[in-house]
Amino acid sequence: MIQVDDLTVRYGPTTVLHNVSFAVAQGESFALVGESGSGKSTILKALAGQVDDWSGQMAVGGQRVTRSSSRAQAAQIQMVFQDPYGSLHPRRTVDDALSEPLVIHGLSERDARVLAMLDAVGLARRFRFRLPHQLSGGQRQRVAIARALMLSPKVLLLDEPTSALDVSVQAEILNLLKRLRAEQRLTFLLVTHDLPVVSFLCDRLAVLRAGRVVETAGVATLRGRALASDYGRELLASCEGIV
Ligand SMILES: Nc1ncnc2c1ncn2[C@@H]1O[C@H](COP(=O)(O)OP(=O)(O)OP(=O)(O)O)[C@@H](O)[C@H]1O
């Protein structure tokens, strides 16, 4: 479903990704882990067409990502960010946020679709006309997830989707993502610092360091604390006892 080959990305004179390659099968949940600045978010941005200076090949659902990917193609890939305040307009209601993708893509039955999506993400219908600041962090993240799913994408790119939330709320959102993935046969590409999140939500992971993939492994290898690379072992040591 996602194929990345030899992806190199530059910001000005600085190369931040060096020949990154990995593949994610349909329905799979794949994590990108690694220290801050290793280039994890840049991979998501490149797949979403938000990076200008790149080389290599990327494809989603068999369609190559190009510098001018079409709107129809973009609808197949949606992003969810760490901080839903960043992605939700402060003066637009939940209803606005969920209706907007439908309006842009000329889709009908907006009322029914918005209500069905509120139900799908476990947000009571009474929140429909609230503003983001009238919601809790977890509720806002449910809205951001709902918005990302409005166009029935095949792939969700998740950038630290729970790291801004309280621990108890993190578990709720992780459970929600797990359920939605199964129900909607989604493919996940997830950026996180949090190895327990990988263990809970993912099938495989790639370990990044300084813009390079140093290891790709199955989640059983992570749970068995058997990552092969030196850096993978360092990451495991930093969360001793909790993976
Ligand atoms: N728009 C930008 N312009 C210039 N440099 C950037 C830009 N965005 C990211 N970078 C740099 O690219 C490198 C990779 O950043 P990226 O955000 O992909 O890392 P990350 O692994 O996701 O880090 P974090 O976990 O902190 O989000 C970093 O050195 C960062 O400073």
The ligand as a Tripos MOL2 file, in Angstrom:
@<TRIPOS>MOLECULE
LIG
   31    33     1     0     0
SMALL
NO_CHARGES

@<TRIPOS>ATOM
      1 N1         10.7120   23.1350    7.2310 N.pl3     1 LIG1
      2 C1         11.9540   22.8200    7.6060 C.ar      1 LIG1
      3 N2         13.0160   23.5720    7.2070 N.ar      1 LIG1
      4 C2         14.2670   23.2610    7.5520 C.ar      1 LIG1
      5 N3         14.5970   22.1820    8.2980 N.ar      1 LIG1
      6 C3         13.6010   21.3950    8.7230 C.ar      1 LIG1
      7 C4         12.2320   21.6770    8.4080 C.ar      1 LIG1
      8 N4         11.4690   20.7060    8.9840 N.ar      1 LIG1
      9 C5         12.3190   19.8680    9.6140 C.ar      1 LIG1
     10 N5         13.5970   20.2810    9.4710 N.ar      1 LIG1
     11 C6         14.7940   19.5960    9.9920 C.3       1 LIG1
     12 O1         14.8130   18.2940    9.4180 O.3       1 LIG1
     13 C7         15.2870   17.3360   10.3710 C.3       1 LIG1
     14 C8         14.2550   16.2300   10.5060 C.3       1 LIG1
     15 O2         13.0950   16.7760   11.1180 O.3       1 LIG1
     16 P1         11.7890   15.9140   11.4120 P.3       1 LIG1
     17 O3         10.7720   16.8400   11.9640 O.co2     1 LIG1
     18 O4         11.4380   15.1010   10.2280 O.co2     1 LIG1
     19 O5         12.3500   14.9490   12.5520 O.3       1 LIG1
     20 P2         11.5340   14.0280   13.5550 P.3       1 LIG1
     21 O6         12.3030   12.7590   13.6360 O.co2     1 LIG1
     22 O7         10.1140   13.9240   13.1360 O.co2     1 LIG1
     23 O8         11.6830   14.8290   14.8980 O.3       1 LIG1
     24 P3         10.6410   15.0500   16.0900 P.3       1 LIG1
     25 O9         10.5280   13.7170   16.7480 O.co2     1 LIG1
     26 O10        11.3160   16.0710   16.9520 O.co2     1 LIG1
     27 O11         9.3680   15.5310   15.4690 O.co2     1 LIG1
     28 C9         15.5670   18.1040   11.6500 C.3       1 LIG1
     29 O12        16.9400   18.3670   11.6980 O.3       1 LIG1
     30 C10        14.7540   19.3690   11.4970 C.3       1 LIG1
     31 O13        15.3750   20.4300   12.1810 O.3       1 LIG1
@<TRIPOS>BOND
     1     1     2 1
     2     2     3 ar
     3     2     7 ar
     4     3     4 ar
     5     4     5 ar
     6     5     6 ar
     7     6     7 ar
     8     6    10 ar
     9     7     8 ar
    10     8     9 ar
    11     9    10 ar
    12    10    11 1
    13    11    12 1
    14    11    30 1
    15    12    13 1
    16    13    14 1
    17    13    28 1
    18    14    15 1
    19    15    16 1
    20    16    17 2
    21    16    18 1
    22    16    19 1
    23    19    20 1
    24    20    21 2
    25    20    22 1
    26    20    23 1
    27    23    24 1
    28    24    25 2
    29    24    26 1
    30    24    27 1
    31    28    29 1
    32    28    30 1
    33    30    31 1
@<TRIPOS>SUBSTRUCTURE
     1 LIG1         1 GROUP 0 **** ****
